Amino acid sequence: PKFSATERLIIELLAAHDELFGLQMVELSDGRLKRGTVYVTLGRMHDKGYLESRQEALPEGAIGLPRRLYRPTGLAMRVLAAWKAAEQIYLGHPQPQEG
């Protein structure tokens, strides 16, 4: 499995913050994610098994739609780790082996 650049950015943001909603990701991305495409990408990543999501509970008396919070799956974290390890090898900086 692989990530697009946008998917990788989303997984890295989620890995750093555990759980975020779409507009938080846009804000944290320093302009690399756009409001118009983030939710389409999140939907595709959910379908691929890279993300889990849940709706945030609305406080009593609140109006509007509840936000959807996203978090990376174990699959996404394993794919990210594999890509980071491959990059290190490619760049000539192998990561130390544990054990």
N, C-alpha and C positions, 0 to 999 in steps of 0.2 A: 504493500500500500504506500501511497505517497500523498503529500499535501501540495496544493497550489501555494503560492506565496501568501495569498490572503488567508487561506486556511491555517497555514503555519503561524501567521501573526496572531490569529484568533486563539489558537491552542496555547501559544506562548503567553498571551495575556491572561487566559484562564488559569494556566499553570501557576502564574505569579499571584493571582487573586482568588483562586478557587472557584468562585461563582460570580457571574456578572450578567447584567442585562445588556441588550444590544447597544443602546445609546451610551452606556458606560464604556463599552469597547471602543466606540467611535471617539469618545473624548480622550481615552487613554492612548489611542493609536497615533497621536500627533499628526493627524491629517491623512494617515495611510489607509484608514477605513472610511467609507462614505455612508451616510445615512441611507441613501437609496439602494445600496447593494448589501449592506451587512445582514439584513434579515433573510434575503434570498440565500446568501452563503451559509448562514446558520441553519436554515432549513435543509439544504443539501448535505451539510455535515452531519446533521441529526439522522438523515436517511442513510448515510454511509456508516453510521455507528460510532462516529467520533465524539458526539455530544449527547448528554442527557439534559433534560430541561424540566422545569416545574413552574407553575404559575405562583406568583407571590400573592399571599392573602391580602385582600383589600381591608384597610382599617374600617371599622364601623362608621358608616355615614359618608364614606368616600364615594366619589363618582368616577366614572371612566372605566377603562379596561384595566385589568390587573397586568402587571409586567411579567414577562417570562424570563426566568433566570436560567442561565446555561452553565454547565460544568463539563470538563473533559471526561471521557470514559477511559478505562484502563487501556483499551486499544489505542486511543489517540496518544496517550502518554508513552506507550511502547514504541509507536511509530515515530514520535518526536525524538525519543532517546536514540533510536536507530539512526535517524537522519543526522542527529548531532554527532554521533560516533563516527559515521561515515564522513562527515565534513572534517572532523579532526584528523582522520587518517588521510584524507585527500589533501589537506593542508600541511600534512607532515608533522602533526602534533598529536600523536596517539595519546588517549587518556590512560592513566595508570589503571592496571587491573587490580580488582579487589580480591582478597582471599589469601 
